[in-house]
Amino acid sequence: MASQTTPKRPPKLILGCSNFGSPSDPFCRTTTAEEAAALLSTFGSYGHDTIDTARRYPPQAPGTSEELLGEALDLLRHRHEAETDIITERSPEIHVDTKVLSAPGCHKPENIQESISASLSALHMSSVNTIYLHYPDKTVPLSDPVSALSSAVANGQAKQWGVSNYTLDDVCEILRLCDQHGWRRPAVYQGEHNALDRANEKLIEFCHEQGIVFYAYSPTAAGVFSPSGSRMGADTPAGQRVRLYMEARRCRVRCRRWAFWDSMLDGAHGDGVIIGVSSQKQLKDTCEFLKKGGLEDGVREVVQQVWDSVKQE
């Protein structure tokens, strides 16, 4: 029996597009504009409206995720204008979040502007919903990218800006710089959070206090639950528990339900969960499965036991 506690407001669901792009990258699962448009249309038909990509996606063919999404969004717009796609007509407008390149030196102001311009060109858009600093660039003073992204919002290239994979101390410094110089504060933090990696819980609390929403990636703890992952193969109590859980439960979908309903992420704060899919069926199954609400008490207890073992290592 599921828990009878008062349900929280679930976080928003966001479609991750890191595996969209050129077929030259073996990681890609969506490689044509038609496939991408179909996924976006289905995603929208469930009432969801935000997709996530980056200038460096996919890893072995950077930039082609944005290019493919630009083509797919054009297809959907043309279908909508022709009034031939009923699903698209009922779907909400798709909001695109993307990230600037973040290799060493990429956070120089001129390079950030070049990255943003390349993203907008590939996406066939004049503005995106959110533009992120993808990773810290320690070769450039932090004030440079913070100022650059604040300016990008002020100039209309993005509705808001955010950071991803920065430490709590980094976020504190970013907010200090924004307040000192009158720059726009980041509105979103994107980081890892799942049933077996809760290291960001203090960061999530801080974001909530500061009015920053938290978008969680890797909700299925992919590296942990992979059959070849270090946790799965480890000859430890934690590894044994993970293997037991993997064998006994529908692990990936259960982890998504945990992130969506049982974690500290809260739609009341604007939080979100980013999912990746490889097919229409997987997308539909995920959207339907999340409607079931939180995990059953027994399953939730198993998840907690696994986490208790993992965090002690």
N, C-alpha and C positions, 0 to 999 in steps of 0.2 A: 504494500500500500504506500502511495506517495505521501510525503509529508503534508500535514494540514496547516502549516504555517501560512501566514498571509503572503500571497505571491507578490514579488517585487515587479517593477516595471522592467521588462526584458530589454537588453541593449539592442541597438539596431544591427541588422545583418548587412555586411559589406562583402561584395564579391571581389576577391583577390585575382588579379590578372597577370601574375608573374609567369604563368605557364601559357600565356597567349603570345604568339609571335611566329617567327620564321621556322619552317620545318628543319632548317639546318641545325637548330638547337634540339637535341634529343629530349630535353626536358619539356618541350612544348607539347601540349595536348590539344590546343585550339589553334589552328594554323590558317584558316581561311576566314574572310570577312563574313561569309554566309553563316559559318558555324558560330562565330563570335556574336553576330546579330541575333541568332536564335537563342543563345544563352542569355544575352541581355534582355531580350523580350520576355523570356520565361521568368527571369529574375524580377523584372518589373511587374509581371502579372501577379506576383505574390505580394506586391506592395512595397518592394525594396527599391532604393533609388541611388545607391552610392557604389562606385567601383573604385578599386585601388590599383595603381600601377606605378611605374618608376622609369626614369630615363635609362637606367641600366638593365631593365628587364627585356627579354630573358637573359641570363648570365652569358650565354655563348652567342647571342645575337642581339646585343643591346640596341634599344630604340625601336625594335620591331613590334614590341607589345603595344606601344603608343600608336605606331603606324597602323597596325591591324585594328585597334579600337577606333581610330579615326575613320577608317573605311567602314567599319561596322555601324558606327553612329550615323554616318552619311546614309547608309542603306536604310536604317530605321527612320531617319527623317524623311527620306524620299517616299517610303511606304506610307508614312503617316500623312504626308501631303497628298498622296494619291488616294487616301482613305481606302486602302485595300487590305490592311492588316488590323483586324478588330482587336487583337491582343495588344498591339502597340498603341492603339488609340486609348485603351483603358489604362495603360501603364503610366506611372509617374515619369517625369523628366529624369534622365540619368545624370547624376552629378559625378564628375571625374576628379579623383585625387591623384596626384603624382608627386614625384620626388626628384630633386636635382641630383646631378652627379656629385659624388662625395669622395673620390679618390684624392690623394695628396695634391694640394694646389687647386682643387676644383672649387673651393669656397672663396677664392678671390672674387670680389664683386663683379668684375667683368666676365669671369667664367660662369658665375651663377646666372647672370643675365643671358649669356649664350645658351646655357642649359635650359632655362625657362623658355626662351624663344624657340629652341629646337623642339621642345615638348609641345608647345602650342601649335607649331607648324605641323607636326606629325599627327596631332589630335584633330586638326582642322577646327581649332577653337581660338577665340580671342582671349578667353579667360577660363581658368579651372576653378573648381570648388576649393581645393586645398593644395598648397604647394609645401612640401616638406624638405627639411634638411635630412637626408637619408641616414648618414652616419657622421660622427664628428670628423673634422679635418684638422688635426693637431698642428698642421704646418701654417695655419692662418689664424690670426687673432679672432677670438669668438665674436667680437663686435662686428667684424666684417660681414659674415653671413647673416647675422641677426638684423643688421641694418639693411642688407640687401633684400631679405624676404619681407621685412616691414615695408620697404619701398615698393616691392612688387604688388603687395596688397593695396597700398595707397594709389598705385598707378593703374589699378584695375585688372592686373594679370591674374589675380586670384582673389577669391572672396575672403580667404583666411590663410594663415600659415601654421605649420606645426613642425615638431621635431620627432625623430625616431632613433632609438638606440643610444640615447644620451643618458648619463647618470643623473641621479637626483641632485648632486652638487652642480652639475652642468645646468640643469633646469633652473636651479636657484640663481645661478649667475646670469643666465639669460633673462630672467625676470628682473633682476637688479639692473641690468643694462637697459632694458626696455623702459623701466621706470625712470632711470637717470636721464635718458636722452629723449623721452617722450615718444619712443617707438611703439608700434603696435605689438601687443603681447601675442605669443603663440596661443592658438585656440585648441590645438589637438596634440596629444602625445601618442605615438604608436610604439608599442613594445610587446614583448612576449609575455603571455600569461595563459596558463593552462593547469590542468589538474595536477601535473607533476612538476611544474615550474612556477612557483608562486613568489619568486624572489622580488618581484616588482610590487608587492602589496603595499609597502610603505610609499612607493612612488605614486601608486594609484590614489591612496589617501591624500597625499599632498596635492595631486592634480585636482581632486574634488574640492579641496579647500581653496584652491586658487582659481576655480572656475574653468579648468582645462579638462576637456573630455579625454578619455583613454580608449584607444582602439587596440584591441588585442589580436596579435597574429599568432599563428601556430597553435590554435585551440585544441588540436588533436595530439599535441606533444609528439609530433611526427618522428623526431629523431629518437625519442625514448621508446616508442612503440614499434619502430621499424624492426622486422625480424633480424636485421643485422646490426641494430643499434647497440650502443655500449650498455645501456640498462638491460636490454633483453638478454644479452649474452653474459652479463656479469654473474659470477658465482658468489653472490652475496644475498643476504635476506631480501634486500630491495629488488635485486634481479629476479629472485624466485617469486616475489609477490607480483612483479610486473608480468612475468610469464604466465602466472596463474590467472591474472586478470585478463591478459590477452587471449588465453585459451577459453575462459569461461564467459566472457562478455563480448558484445559487439562494440569493440573498444573505440573505434574512431567516432562513431555516432554518439556513443555514450559521453565521450569527452566533449564533443560539441554541445551536447545538452547540458553538461556540467558548466561549461563556460558561459552558456547563454542564460541558464536559470539558477545555478547553484553557486557561482563564483561571486565575488564582491563587485563585479561589474554591474552597473545600474543605469537603465535607460533614463531615469530621472535626472542623472548628471549628463546625459547625452552620450554615454559610453557605447562602444560598438565591438563586434566580433567579426574578424576578417576570415572568410573561408575560401579555400581553393577547390575547384571541381575539375573533373576531366571529361564529363559528359552531361548531356541533358538529363539522363536518368539520375545521375548522382546529385545534380542540383535539385531536381524535384524531390527526390527521396530526403535530402537534407532539409529542405523547406518544410516538408510534411512532418518529418520526425521531430523537428523543433517545436511543432505545435503541441506536442505531448506534455510539455512543461518540464518541471524538474525531475531529477532521478528518483527512483523509488528508494525508500529508506535503506534497504539492504544493499543496493548498488552504491548508494552514496557512502555507506560505511566502508565498503571495500575500497572505494576511491580514496577515502581518508586514510585508511590503513596503509595503502600503497604510498601516499604522500608522506605519512609519518616515517616510513622506512627510508624513503629516498632522502628526505631532508636531514637525516641523521648521518648520512655518509660524508 
